[in-house]
Amino acid sequence: MIQNIAQKFTGSRSTLRAAEHRFIIIALVPTIIFYAIVKFYPIFFSFFISLHEWSLFGNVSPFVGIDNYALLAKDSLFYKVMWNTMYRTFAGTFLGAFCSLIVALILNPIRRGSILLRLIYFLPVMTSVIASATIWKWMLQTRFGLLNQLLSFVGIQPVPWLQSTTWAMPSIIVMGIWGGIGFTVIIYLAGLKGIPRDYYEAAEIDGASSLQLAFRITLPLLKPVVSFVLITGVIGGFSGGFQAIYMMTGGGPLDSTRVLALHIYDYAFQRMFMGQASSMSFVLFAIVLILTLVQFKLQRVDWEL
């Protein structure tokens, strides 16, 4: 009798498990089909295009193999574009992360009105990039821009912010930091709220100063958050920046602000060289993939610690 009950119980568990498996498969099939059509097919087709001399409106697209990638290796402009992309990405990410951390440390102790202050810092994130770029382009205008008007009050000559090869990229970087600081501040504040107050109280009893609290407690415990902010910022820096740069400088002057995303757009839809544009896209894809794997590795190490 006991054996019969055990067999019935085992059979009911098997039936339940089979039903769960069927439900999981039914739920996953639409998602897999969606990603196959919207994500994976364009990736493979883009790689296929990168192996051809593909014209957007042409009828003949001969196979050229890795010639498009070889052309990139010989193109001096491509190396300049990669340097511009790395300059904007790393400078903007590290400066933005530092400024956001300072703001978060200032806002964290504030209780009354903290929600309003966070909303004010978050407003640039919610603002359209096109609108922000238009406003910044006016502010940085050489003759009538707000920034040069303020500098004139202290006797400083107008600076050609967006017309100078020296100042154009730093101007783009400052705008990017302004536009993304609110999002990063929210992430830092969430990390600061997760640090137990007991650590600070124990350190204060032992006579620790504010500087010691910051460097011995706050920063070490924020290490996973800082790693996340830096890696995601670098990923976003390599793959982004098109809208603001296209609106403010168009890649000039003298290609000093031409980044990889803008370069790909120019080759694909201005020069109609889809094959070379696709090869550049796969270079960008490889960079982002490597950075994403680094992020996963760092997060796993931080979690184990």
Backbone as CSV, one residue per row, in Angstrom:
resi,resn,N_x,N_y,N_z,CA_x,CA_y,CA_z,C_x,C_y,C_z
1,MET,0.825,-1.202,0.000,0.000,0.000,0.000,0.868,1.266,0.000
2,ILE,1.885,1.264,0.850,2.790,2.413,0.917,3.511,2.601,-0.405
3,GLN,3.851,1.444,-1.062,4.545,1.527,-2.349,3.639,2.135,-3.419
4,ASN,2.355,1.801,-3.374,1.408,2.364,-4.345,1.255,3.870,-4.165
5,ILE,1.189,4.300,-2.886,1.071,5.736,-2.612,2.306,6.474,-3.105
6,ALA,3.500,5.876,-2.876,4.748,6.512,-3.326,4.783,6.613,-4.845
7,GLN,4.313,5.547,-5.557,4.290,5.582,-7.016,3.341,6.659,-7.531
8,LYS,2.171,6.793,-6.891,1.218,7.835,-7.296,1.795,9.226,-7.058
9,PHE,2.478,9.407,-5.917,3.072,10.702,-5.598,4.174,11.049,-6.598
10,THR,5.003,10.046,-6.922,6.078,10.266,-7.899,5.505,10.583,-9.276
11,GLY,4.424,9.867,-9.639,3.795,10.129,-10.935,3.187,11.513,-11.017
12,SER,2.569,11.969,-9.903,1.987,13.316,-9.909,3.070,14.372,-10.007
13,ARG,4.225,14.138,-9.343,5.336,15.087,-9.439,5.881,15.149,-10.863
14,SER,5.981,13.991,-11.513,6.472,13.963,-12.892,5.530,14.696,-13.825
15,THR,4.212,14.502,-13.608,3.224,15.191,-14.438,3.306,16.700,-14.239
16,LEU,3.453,17.119,-12.966,3.569,18.540,-12.663,4.825,19.135,-13.282
17,ARG,5.945,18.392,-13.206,7.191,18.886,-13.781,7.085,18.994,-15.304
18,ALA,6.434,18.017,-15.932,6.259,18.069,-17.384,5.402,19.267,-17.780
19,ALA,4.362,19.554,-16.970,3.514,20.710,-17.257,4.294,22.011,-17.105
20,GLU,5.171,22.078,-16.103,6.006,23.269,-15.924,6.948,23.466,-17.107
21,HIS,7.530,22.366,-17.579,8.422,22.450,-18.728,7.682,22.939,-19.969
22,ARG,6.459,22.422,-20.182,5.674,22.866,-21.341,5.347,24.350,-21.235
23,PHE,5.007,24.792,-20.034,4.690,26.207,-19.843,5.916,27.085,-20.111
24,ILE,7.082,26.648,-19.633,8.314,27.421,-19.843,8.632,27.516,-21.333
25,ILE,8.484,26.392,-22.040,8.772,26.387,-23.482,7.804,27.298,-24.229
26,ILE,6.506,27.212,-23.885,5.496,28.049,-24.544,5.756,29.526,-24.277
27,ALA,6.207,29.840,-23.043,6.473,31.239,-22.700,7.739,31.757,-23.379
28,LEU,8.718,30.875,-23.592,9.988,31.317,-24.166,9.957,31.422,-25.684
29,VAL,9.117,30.633,-26.344,9.116,30.614,-27.815,8.872,31.998,-28.416
30,PRO,7.836,32.769,-27.976,7.651,34.102,-28.573,8.855,35.021,-28.356
31,THR,9.484,34.941,-27.183,10.660,35.777,-26.903,11.827,35.395,-27.805
32,ILE,12.043,34.089,-27.972,13.133,33.628,-28.836,12.899,34.066,-30.276
33,ILE,11.661,33.934,-30.755,11.331,34.345,-32.124,11.534,35.850,-32.280
34,PHE,11.100,36.627,-31.283,11.248,38.076,-31.343,12.719,38.471,-31.439
35,TYR,13.549,37.889,-30.562,14.970,38.243,-30.577,15.654,37.731,-31.843
36,ALA,15.208,36.591,-32.352,15.804,36.076,-33.576,15.550,37.011,-34.749
37,ILE,14.355,37.595,-34.796,13.995,38.474,-35.911,14.562,39.879,-35.717
38,VAL,14.416,40.414,-34.506,14.751,41.819,-34.263,16.227,42.015,-33.910
39,LYS,16.847,41.025,-33.272,18.229,41.195,-32.794,19.232,40.390,-33.609
40,PHE,19.055,39.066,-33.622,20.092,38.203,-34.178,20.169,38.272,-35.703
41,TYR,19.043,38.304,-36.382,19.070,38.370,-37.847,19.785,39.636,-38.344
42,PRO,19.481,40.831,-37.794,20.236,42.013,-38.247,21.733,41.906,-37.997
43,ILE,22.137,41.264,-36.882,23.573,41.122,-36.592,24.248,40.257,-37.657
44,PHE,23.657,39.096,-37.954,24.249,38.204,-38.944,24.197,38.821,-40.348
45,PHE,23.107,39.525,-40.650,23.008,40.150,-41.975,24.015,41.296,-42.099
46,SER,24.240,42.013,-41.010,25.248,43.076,-41.029,26.639,42.498,-41.259
47,PHE,26.938,41.366,-40.627,28.231,40.712,-40.876,28.329,40.252,-42.328
48,PHE,27.238,39.755,-42.887,27.202,39.351,-44.301,27.495,40.551,-45.207
49,ILE,26.902,41.706,-44.887,27.134,42.914,-45.682,28.593,43.347,-45.586
50,SER,29.194,43.184,-44.396,30.577,43.632,-44.211,31.563,42.853,-45.072
51,LEU,31.152,41.705,-45.587,32.012,40.903,-46.448,31.765,41.170,-47.928
52,HIS,30.958,42.183,-48.224,30.621,42.509,-49.603,30.854,43.996,-49.865
53,GLU,31.037,44.330,-51.125,31.074,45.731,-51.532,29.634,46.172,-51.777
54,TRP,28.959,46.435,-50.671,27.509,46.596,-50.683,27.140,48.060,-50.883
55,SER,26.303,48.304,-51.863,25.783,49.645,-52.094,24.313,49.676,-51.724
56,LEU,23.880,50.773,-51.121,22.513,50.853,-50.627,21.493,50.763,-51.754
57,PHE,21.811,51.327,-52.908,20.872,51.340,-54.031,21.387,50.553,-55.232
58,GLY,22.503,49.844,-55.081,23.062,49.101,-56.199,22.447,47.720,-56.335
59,ASN,22.505,47.158,-57.535,21.983,45.823,-57.786,23.059,44.758,-57.643
60,VAL,24.318,45.137,-57.789,25.429,44.185,-57.723,26.243,44.471,-56.467
61,SER,26.465,43.420,-55.665,27.250,43.548,-54.433,28.268,42.429,-54.391
62,PRO,29.427,42.603,-55.022,30.416,41.525,-55.101,31.006,41.187,-53.729
63,PHE,31.353,39.921,-53.575,31.986,39.441,-52.350,33.443,39.893,-52.320
64,VAL,33.871,40.517,-51.221,35.246,41.012,-51.097,35.969,40.410,-49.899
65,GLY,35.306,39.550,-49.146,35.948,38.919,-47.995,36.264,39.926,-46.899
66,ILE,37.515,39.902,-46.451,37.912,40.792,-45.350,38.525,42.093,-45.868
67,ASP,38.312,42.395,-47.139,38.908,43.618,-47.702,38.420,44.877,-46.994
68,ASN,37.136,44.883,-46.609,36.609,46.058,-45.899,37.318,46.258,-44.567
69,TYR,37.638,45.155,-43.885,38.366,45.259,-42.621,39.817,45.668,-42.876
70,ALA,40.392,45.193,-43.979,41.765,45.586,-44.320,41.850,47.074,-44.644
71,LEU,40.795,47.602,-45.278,40.777,49.038,-45.577,40.760,49.867,-44.296
72,LEU,40.059,49.367,-43.288,40.037,50.077,-42.004,41.437,50.131,-41.388
73,ALA,42.170,49.039,-41.509,43.512,48.985,-40.928,44.470,49.962,-41.602
74,LYS,44.157,50.353,-42.850,45.028,51.277,-43.586,44.517,52.714,-43.580
75,ASP,43.347,52.924,-42.997,42.705,54.238,-43.058,43.148,55.095,-41.874
76,SER,43.867,56.171,-42.140,44.331,57.055,-41.065,43.166,57.776,-40.390
77,LEU,42.113,58.080,-41.157,40.941,58.745,-40.570,40.259,57.835,-39.553
78,PHE,40.220,56.531,-39.836,39.605,55.595,-38.897,40.357,55.584,-37.568
79,TYR,41.685,55.653,-37.625,42.471,55.699,-36.381,42.196,56.997,-35.611
80,LYS,42.027,58.085,-36.336,41.702,59.346,-35.676,40.323,59.274,-35.034
81,VAL,39.384,58.642,-35.730,38.029,58.472,-35.188,38.068,57.615,-33.925
82,MET,38.851,56.547,-33.939,38.963,55.691,-32.757,39.584,56.453,-31.592
83,TRP,40.592,57.287,-31.873,41.197,58.095,-30.811,40.174,59.073,-30.239
84,ASN,39.412,59.736,-31.120,38.375,60.658,-30.645,37.356,59.938,-29.782
85,THR,36.970,58.738,-30.222,35.974,57.958,-29.473,36.497,57.585,-28.094
86,MET,37.742,57.123,-28.031,38.321,56.744,-26.736,38.526,57.965,-25.842
87,TYR,38.967,59.071,-26.428,39.163,60.305,-25.661,37.849,60.745,-25.030
88,ARG,36.802,60.830,-25.845,35.503,61.245,-25.325,34.966,60.248,-24.297
89,THR,35.136,58.956,-24.577,34.567,57.925,-23.706,35.229,57.917,-22.336
90,PHE,36.555,57.807,-22.303,37.236,57.660,-21.020,37.255,58.965,-20.226
91,ALA,37.477,60.093,-20.910,37.463,61.367,-20.197,36.067,61.650,-19.648
92,GLY,35.053,61.466,-20.472,33.688,61.729,-20.019,33.242,60.779,-18.920
93,THR,33.615,59.494,-19.037,33.186,58.508,-18.041,33.836,58.752,-16.692
94,PHE,35.157,58.936,-16.664,35.848,59.079,-15.381,35.545,60.431,-14.722
95,LEU,35.507,61.509,-15.514,35.145,62.803,-14.937,33.701,62.806,-14.465
96,GLY,32.822,62.208,-15.275,31.412,62.138,-14.887,31.203,61.317,-13.628
97,ALA,31.915,60.185,-13.524,31.791,59.350,-12.327,32.298,60.081,-11.092
98,PHE,33.392,60.815,-11.233,33.948,61.566,-10.098,32.997,62.679,-9.664
99,CYS,32.507,63.476,-10.626,31.590,64.578,-10.291,30.294,64.040,-9.682
100,SER,29.797,62.940,-10.217,28.554,62.350,-9.691,28.747,61.860,-8.264
101,LEU,29.916,61.286,-7.984,30.193,60.812,-6.620,30.232,61.976,-5.642
102,ILE,30.850,63.079,-6.035,30.893,64.256,-5.156,29.482,64.766,-4.877
103,VAL,28.672,64.873,-5.920,27.295,65.351,-5.746,26.505,64.395,-4.853
104,ALA,26.681,63.087,-5.061,25.956,62.106,-4.257,26.354,62.190,-2.785
105,LEU,27.635,62.391,-2.518,28.098,62.521,-1.127,27.535,63.783,-0.474
106,ILE,27.336,64.836,-1.270,26.754,66.064,-0.726,25.264,65.888,-0.465
107,LEU,24.557,65.209,-1.375,23.108,65.059,-1.257,22.703,63.997,-0.234
108,ASN,23.552,63.006,0.010,23.166,61.867,0.850,22.738,62.261,2.269
109,PRO,23.467,63.172,2.962,23.026,63.501,4.328,21.774,64.371,4.383
110,ILE,21.392,64.990,3.266,20.252,65.918,3.261,18.952,65.131,3.390
111,ARG,18.111,65.536,4.311,16.817,64.883,4.513,15.674,65.741,3.984
112,ARG,15.576,66.984,4.425,14.490,67.859,3.986,14.781,68.397,2.576
113,GLY,13.866,68.170,1.675,14.013,68.648,0.307,14.909,67.795,-0.567
114,SER,15.282,66.602,-0.095,16.201,65.765,-0.868,15.558,65.281,-2.173
115,ILE,14.255,64.996,-2.145,13.572,64.517,-3.355,13.577,65.594,-4.435
116,LEU,13.336,66.840,-4.022,13.340,67.947,-4.987,14.732,68.137,-5.591
117,LEU,15.774,68.044,-4.761,17.137,68.201,-5.256,17.500,67.093,-6.235
118,ARG,17.089,65.874,-5.927,17.377,64.765,-6.845,16.638,64.947,-8.165
119,LEU,15.429,65.456,-8.095,14.667,65.709,-9.320,15.351,66.764,-10.184
120,ILE,15.877,67.809,-9.540,16.569,68.861,-10.290,17.794,68.289,-11.003
121,TYR,18.567,67.452,-10.296,19.749,66.860,-10.923,19.372,65.853,-12.006
122,PHE,18.184,65.269,-11.907,17.767,64.247,-12.867,17.099,64.843,-14.105
123,LEU,16.746,66.121,-14.063,16.061,66.756,-15.194,16.821,66.642,-16.516
124,PRO,18.155,66.847,-16.547,18.860,66.697,-17.837,18.724,65.318,-18.456
125,VAL,18.596,64.281,-17.616,18.441,62.923,-18.137,17.114,62.782,-18.871
126,MET,16.075,63.446,-18.359,14.749,63.355,-18.970,14.583,64.285,-20.165
127,THR,15.509,65.204,-20.348,15.425,66.152,-21.453,15.902,65.511,-22.744
128,SER,15.251,65.819,-23.840,15.648,65.297,-25.146,17.073,65.727,-25.483
129,VAL,17.843,64.797,-26.060,19.225,65.101,-26.431,19.256,66.204,-27.485
130,ILE,18.304,66.185,-28.399,18.259,67.209,-29.445,18.032,68.592,-28.836
131,ALA,17.096,68.672,-27.885,16.831,69.954,-27.228,18.045,70.419,-26.422
132,SER,18.665,69.488,-25.697,19.850,69.844,-24.907,20.986,70.320,-25.802
133,ALA,21.209,69.614,-26.916,22.288,69.997,-27.825,22.040,71.371,-28.435
134,THR,20.768,71.666,-28.741,20.437,72.981,-29.303,20.732,74.091,-28.298
135,ILE,20.361,73.876,-27.043,20.611,74.877,-26.006,22.113,75.060,-25.775
136,TRP,22.849,73.960,-25.695,24.288,74.051,-25.484,24.987,74.700,-26.677
137,LYS,24.504,74.431,-27.871,25.106,75.058,-29.054,24.946,76.574,-29.000
138,TRP,23.795,77.038,-28.505,23.599,78.481,-28.342,24.484,79.023,-27.229
139,MET,24.574,78.309,-26.112,25.391,78.767,-24.989,26.872,78.873,-25.361
140,LEU,27.340,77.979,-26.250,28.753,77.944,-26.619,29.043,78.715,-27.898
141,GLN,28.057,79.445,-28.393,28.267,80.235,-29.608,29.341,81.294,-29.359
142,THR,30.190,81.536,-30.344,31.378,82.368,-30.132,31.047,83.824,-29.826
143,ARG,30.177,84.430,-30.612,29.934,85.872,-30.471,28.837,86.197,-29.472
144,PHE,27.736,85.440,-29.513,26.574,85.800,-28.690,26.239,84.741,-27.643
145,GLY,27.093,83.745,-27.462,26.813,82.679,-26.507,26.854,83.159,-25.069
146,LEU,26.054,82.517,-24.232,25.962,82.906,-22.828,27.302,82.767,-22.116
147,LEU,28.028,81.680,-22.375,29.287,81.454,-21.667,30.318,82.534,-22.006
148,ASN,30.431,82.889,-23.280,31.389,83.934,-23.657,30.960,85.312,-23.160
149,GLN,29.645,85.522,-23.061,29.174,86.785,-22.489,29.578,86.900,-21.023
150,LEU,29.496,85.792,-20.288,29.914,85.799,-18.886,31.424,86.004,-18.777
151,LEU,32.185,85.386,-19.678,33.640,85.555,-19.648,34.057,86.986,-19.976
152,SER,33.264,87.645,-20.820,33.598,89.028,-21.191,33.509,89.982,-20.001
153,PHE,32.671,89.640,-19.013,32.537,90.495,-17.833,33.815,90.536,-17.004
154,VAL,34.650,89.487,-17.115,35.905,89.457,-16.357,37.098,89.686,-17.285
155,GLY,36.832,90.201,-18.482,37.900,90.597,-19.380,38.530,89.500,-20.199
156,ILE,37.875,88.339,-20.298,38.411,87.229,-21.090,37.830,87.291,-22.504
157,GLN,38.682,87.153,-23.493,38.259,87.200,-24.883,37.389,85.997,-25.216
158,PRO,36.470,86.151,-26.185,35.593,85.028,-26.572,36.399,83.806,-27.011
159,VAL,35.931,82.655,-26.599,36.583,81.385,-26.948,35.737,80.679,-27.998
160,PRO,36.314,80.247,-29.124,35.545,79.515,-30.149,35.347,78.059,-29.732
161,TRP,34.434,77.831,-28.807,34.278,76.523,-28.184,34.074,75.402,-29.197
162,LEU,33.150,75.607,-30.131,32.806,74.544,-31.075,33.502,74.698,-32.421
163,GLN,34.260,75.777,-32.604,34.981,75.993,-33.861,36.480,75.752,-33.718
164,SER,36.918,75.355,-32.537,38.336,75.136,-32.276,38.609,73.643,-32.119
165,THR,39.679,73.174,-32.753,40.045,71.766,-32.596,40.503,71.452,-31.167
166,THR,40.868,72.478,-30.422,41.304,72.286,-29.037,40.133,72.188,-28.080
167,TRP,39.103,73.013,-28.298,38.016,73.126,-27.338,36.750,72.377,-27.731
168,ALA,36.625,71.927,-28.960,35.369,71.312,-29.408,35.060,70.028,-28.647
169,MET,36.023,69.112,-28.578,35.756,67.852,-27.881,35.559,68.042,-26.377
170,PRO,36.379,68.861,-25.679,36.057,69.113,-24.255,34.671,69.695,-24.052
171,SER,34.207,70.536,-24.982,32.850,71.085,-24.867,31.812,69.986,-24.970
172,ILE,32.018,69.039,-25.899,31.116,67.900,-26.042,31.127,67.048,-24.778
173,ILE,32.314,66.851,-24.206,32.440,66.032,-22.995,31.708,66.673,-21.830
174,VAL,31.850,67.989,-21.660,31.162,68.692,-20.569,29.660,68.567,-20.717
175,MET,29.163,68.710,-21.937,27.730,68.546,-22.145,27.281,67.131,-21.794
176,GLY,28.087,66.129,-22.170,27.737,64.751,-21.845,27.707,64.485,-20.351
177,ILE,28.673,65.068,-19.620,28.678,64.917,-18.161,27.435,65.560,-17.566
178,TRP,27.083,66.760,-18.044,25.889,67.448,-17.553,24.643,66.617,-17.830
179,GLY,24.573,65.989,-18.993,23.378,65.235,-19.350,23.228,63.926,-18.603
180,GLY,24.334,63.329,-18.153,24.239,62.019,-17.517,24.480,61.993,-16.031
181,ILE,24.820,63.143,-15.437,25.195,63.157,-14.032,24.013,62.771,-13.124
182,GLY,22.795,63.138,-13.516,21.640,62.839,-12.679,21.417,61.348,-12.527
183,PHE,21.554,60.590,-13.610,21.362,59.139,-13.554,22.418,58.485,-12.674
184,THR,23.669,58.912,-12.837,24.755,58.325,-12.052,24.620,58.682,-10.576
185,VAL,24.167,59.889,-10.280,23.962,60.297,-8.889,22.938,59.383,-8.216
186,ILE,21.850,59.054,-8.912,20.826,58.165,-8.350,21.425,56.797,-8.022
187,ILE,22.283,56.282,-8.902,22.925,54.989,-8.652,23.832,55.066,-7.430
188,TYR,24.619,56.139,-7.335,25.501,56.303,-6.167,24.688,56.432,-4.881
189,LEU,23.598,57.193,-4.923,22.772,57.361,-3.722,22.179,56.026,-3.268
190,ALA,21.781,55.188,-4.226,21.271,53.857,-3.861,22.370,53.036,-3.184
191,GLY,23.606,53.145,-3.693,24.708,52.445,-3.058,25.032,52.980,-1.679
192,LEU,24.966,54.301,-1.507,25.232,54.905,-0.194,24.173,54.519,0.828
193,LYS,22.921,54.422,0.385,21.850,54.024,1.304,22.011,52.578,1.761
194,GLY,22.715,51.776,0.960,22.899,50.375,1.319,24.032,50.132,2.305
195,ILE,24.805,51.153,2.634,25.886,50.997,3.613,25.305,51.129,5.021
196,PRO,25.448,50.115,5.870,24.880,50.187,7.228,25.435,51.367,8.028
197,ARG,24.570,52.038,8.720,24.961,53.177,9.536,25.837,52.757,10.710
198,ASP,25.750,51.483,11.102,26.526,50.994,12.247,28.025,51.135,12.008
199,TYR,28.469,50.976,10.755,29.892,51.099,10.459,30.400,52.497,10.789
200,TYR,29.615,53.501,10.397,30.024,54.883,10.655,30.004,55.188,12.147
201,GLU,29.003,54.705,12.852,28.897,54.976,14.283,30.069,54.353,15.044
202,ALA,30.437,53.120,14.649,31.568,52.459,15.316,32.873,53.200,15.036
203,ALA,33.043,53.671,13.789,34.261,54.401,13.440,34.317,55.750,14.144
204,GLU,33.175,56.413,14.284,33.140,57.698,14.973,33.470,57.544,16.454
205,ILE,33.015,56.454,17.042,33.350,56.194,18.450,34.860,56.021,18.617
206,ASP,35.501,55.396,17.605,36.958,55.198,17.657,37.730,56.458,17.300
207,GLY,37.014,57.552,16.997,37.668,58.824,16.729,38.045,59.059,15.276
208,ALA,37.404,58.361,14.328,37.732,58.532,12.914,37.219,59.882,12.412
209,SER,37.992,60.525,11.544,37.597,61.808,10.965,36.697,61.569,9.748
210,SER,36.139,62.656,9.220,35.266,62.543,8.044,36.029,61.994,6.841
211,LEU,37.282,62.402,6.707,38.104,61.922,5.598,38.379,60.424,5.741
212,GLN,38.629,59.984,6.959,38.864,58.558,7.192,37.602,57.747,6.951
213,LEU,36.448,58.304,7.304,35.185,57.608,7.048,34.972,57.417,5.541
214,ALA,35.335,58.451,4.785,35.135,58.387,3.335,36.050,57.358,2.699
215,PHE,37.343,57.356,3.098,38.316,56.502,2.418,38.394,55.095,3.012
216,ARG,37.961,54.910,4.258,38.047,53.589,4.891,36.722,52.833,4.878
217,ILE,35.594,53.550,4.720,34.292,52.878,4.758,33.517,53.105,3.460
218,THR,33.271,54.376,3.134,32.383,54.687,2.006,32.925,54.162,0.679
219,LEU,34.130,54.569,0.318,34.680,54.195,-0.993,34.908,52.687,-1.131
220,PRO,35.476,51.990,-0.134,35.620,50.527,-0.295,34.291,49.807,-0.470
221,LEU,33.260,50.219,0.271,31.968,49.556,0.157,31.213,49.974,-1.104
222,LEU,31.618,51.081,-1.712,31.009,51.513,-2.979,31.730,50.942,-4.196
223,LYS,32.734,50.112,-3.978,33.522,49.597,-5.097,32.674,48.899,-6.157
224,PRO,31.708,48.032,-5.795,30.875,47.419,-6.842,30.078,48.447,-7.634
225,VAL,29.580,49.482,-6.954,28.801,50.514,-7.639,29.696,51.318,-8.584
226,VAL,30.894,51.664,-8.123,31.826,52.424,-8.964,32.214,51.608,-10.197
227,SER,32.463,50.314,-10.003,32.804,49.452,-11.141,31.667,49.416,-12.150
228,PHE,30.438,49.298,-11.655,29.273,49.276,-12.550,29.153,50.583,-13.319
229,VAL,29.309,51.703,-12.627,29.180,53.016,-13.268,30.253,53.203,-14.341
230,LEU,31.488,52.824,-14.035,32.584,53.026,-14.989,32.429,52.143,-16.225
231,ILE,32.127,50.861,-16.021,32.044,49.950,-17.160,30.847,50.293,-18.038
232,THR,29.691,50.537,-17.438,28.524,50.893,-18.247,28.722,52.248,-18.927
233,GLY,29.442,53.158,-18.263,29.729,54.446,-18.879,30.633,54.301,-20.088
234,VAL,31.637,53.441,-19.989,32.539,53.211,-21.121,31.793,52.554,-22.276
235,ILE,30.930,51.576,-21.962,30.130,50.925,-23.011,29.238,51.943,-23.714
236,GLY,28.557,52.766,-22.919,27.703,53.786,-23.513,28.485,54.834,-24.281
237,GLY,29.702,55.135,-23.821,30.519,56.120,-24.517,30.964,55.651,-25.886
238,PHE,31.332,54.378,-26.005,31.759,53.855,-27.301,30.606,53.781,-28.294
239,SER,29.430,53.410,-27.820,28.315,53.199,-28.742,27.427,54.426,-28.906
240,GLY,27.648,55.486,-28.120,26.756,56.640,-28.167,27.452,57.896,-28.647
241,GLY,26.783,59.028,-28.395,27.332,60.327,-28.735,26.931,60.861,-30.089
242,PHE,26.194,60.057,-30.864,25.890,60.476,-32.231,25.024,61.735,-32.276
243,GLN,23.919,61.728,-31.535,22.955,62.823,-31.651,23.549,64.173,-31.281
244,ALA,24.203,64.230,-30.122,24.749,65.503,-29.652,25.829,66.029,-30.588
245,ILE,26.738,65.159,-31.018,27.824,65.603,-31.892,27.295,65.996,-33.260
246,TYR,26.340,65.242,-33.780,25.758,65.573,-35.081,25.086,66.940,-35.039
247,MET,24.418,67.250,-33.928,23.721,68.537,-33.806,24.694,69.690,-33.568
248,MET,25.733,69.475,-32.767,26.578,70.584,-32.326,27.734,70.874,-33.271
249,THR,28.415,69.853,-33.769,29.604,70.086,-34.596,29.579,69.336,-35.919
250,GLY,28.755,68.302,-36.029,28.764,67.497,-37.235,30.056,66.732,-37.439
251,GLY,30.845,66.569,-36.396,32.124,65.876,-36.491,33.313,66.808,-36.632
252,GLY,33.082,68.083,-36.891,34.179,69.048,-37.064,34.561,69.685,-35.740
253,PRO,35.453,70.675,-35.794,36.205,71.095,-36.985,37.376,70.163,-37.284
254,LEU,37.606,69.934,-38.574,38.695,69.073,-39.050,38.635,67.678,-38.426
255,ASP,37.405,67.146,-38.313,37.174,65.790,-37.786,37.634,65.623,-36.342
256,SER,37.760,66.710,-35.609,38.253,66.605,-34.225,37.196,66.048,-33.279
257,THR,35.924,66.064,-33.663,34.873,65.486,-32.820,34.160,64.331,-33.517
258,ARG,34.742,63.843,-34.584,34.132,62.711,-35.302,34.377,61.439,-34.507
259,VAL,33.297,60.827,-34.018,33.401,59.588,-33.255,32.903,58.429,-34.107
260,LEU,33.037,57.212,-33.585,32.772,56.020,-34.383,31.320,55.928,-34.834
261,ALA,30.377,56.251,-33.952,28.959,56.174,-34.329,28.642,57.132,-35.472
262,LEU,29.181,58.341,-35.418,28.973,59.319,-36.486,29.689,58.890,-37.764
263,HIS,30.856,58.302,-37.630,31.625,57.836,-38.787,30.869,56.721,-39.519
264,ILE,30.270,55.825,-38.761,29.473,54.740,-39.363,28.275,55.314,-40.110
265,TYR,27.596,56.265,-39.498,26.452,56.900,-40.161,26.884,57.589,-41.456
266,ASP,28.016,58.276,-41.421,28.500,58.992,-42.599,28.792,58.029,-43.750
267,TYR,29.471,56.924,-43.453,29.800,55.965,-44.510,28.551,55.250,-45.030
268,ALA,27.591,54.984,-44.150,26.416,54.212,-44.561,25.417,55.046,-45.348
269,PHE,25.094,56.257,-44.870,23.966,57.001,-45.435,24.360,58.286,-46.150
270,GLN,25.633,58.706,-46.037,26.102,59.848,-46.799,26.927,59.391,-48.010
271,ARG,27.881,58.491,-47.770,28.715,57.989,-48.869,28.160,56.714,-49.508
272,MET,27.171,56.074,-48.860,26.526,54.862,-49.356,27.472,53.658,-49.409
273,PHE,28.509,53.635,-48.571,29.416,52.492,-48.498,28.957,51.583,-47.356
274,MET,27.932,50.795,-47.617,27.348,49.978,-46.562,28.294,48.882,-46.088
275,GLY,29.101,48.340,-47.003,30.032,47.287,-46.615,31.059,47.771,-45.605
276,GLN,31.673,48.924,-45.873,32.656,49.468,-44.937,32.001,49.916,-43.638
277,ALA,30.787,50.473,-43.737,30.060,50.881,-42.527,29.754,49.672,-41.653
278,SER,29.382,48.549,-42.283,29.088,47.334,-41.519,30.347,46.776,-40.869
279,SER,31.480,46.858,-41.559,32.726,46.384,-40.950,33.085,47.232,-39.730
280,MET,32.867,48.549,-39.806,33.102,49.404,-38.643,32.131,49.084,-37.520
281,SER,30.902,48.745,-37.889,29.910,48.375,-36.872,30.341,47.130,-36.121
282,PHE,30.978,46.184,-36.836,31.417,44.969,-36.152,32.640,45.215,-35.294
283,VAL,33.470,46.168,-35.673,34.562,46.575,-34.781,33.989,47.152,-33.494
284,LEU,32.974,48.000,-33.639,32.305,48.561,-32.468,31.630,47.466,-31.651
285,PHE,30.992,46.520,-32.329,30.336,45.403,-31.642,31.343,44.594,-30.828
286,ALA,32.533,44.350,-31.403,33.561,43.592,-30.686,34.035,44.336,-29.446
287,ILE,34.206,45.651,-29.574,34.648,46.452,-28.424,33.613,46.398,-27.302
288,VAL,32.336,46.610,-27.657,31.268,46.598,-26.652,31.129,45.219,-26.028
289,LEU,31.275,44.151,-26.832,31.183,42.788,-26.305,32.281,42.522,-25.284
290,ILE,33.506,42.928,-25.594,34.623,42.729,-24.662,34.387,43.496,-23.361
291,LEU,33.922,44.732,-23.481,33.657,45.533,-22.283,32.522,44.935,-21.455
292,THR,31.529,44.364,-22.118,30.424,43.728,-21.395,30.905,42.504,-20.634
293,LEU,31.773,41.700,-21.255,32.335,40.536,-20.569,33.176,40.959,-19.377
294,VAL,33.915,42.064,-19.532,34.690,42.599,-18.402,33.768,43.010,-17.269
295,GLN,32.637,43.636,-17.624,31.673,44.043,-16.597,31.141,42.834,-15.834
296,PHE,30.768,41.765,-16.546,30.271,40.561,-15.891,31.324,39.965,-14.966
297,LYS,32.584,39.985,-15.419,33.663,39.437,-14.599,33.847,40.256,-13.326
298,LEU,33.849,41.574,-13.457,34.028,42.436,-12.288,32.865,42.298,-11.317
299,GLN,31.642,42.200,-11.843,30.487,42.049,-10.966,30.545,40.733,-10.205
300,ARG,31.028,39.665,-10.866,31.115,38.368,-10.190,32.169,38.424,-9.094
301,VAL,33.299,39.091,-9.372,34.345,39.233,-8.345,33.833,40.033,-7.171
302,ASP,33.120,41.156,-7.454,32.586,41.985,-6.373,31.571,41.215,-5.556
303,TRP,30.757,40.376,-6.220,29.760,39.605,-5.485,30.416,38.564,-4.588
304,GLU,31.492,37.926,-5.103,32.184,36.941,-4.285,32.870,37.590,-3.087
305,LEU,33.389,38.824,-3.296,34.022,39.517,-2.177,33.001,39.859,-1.103
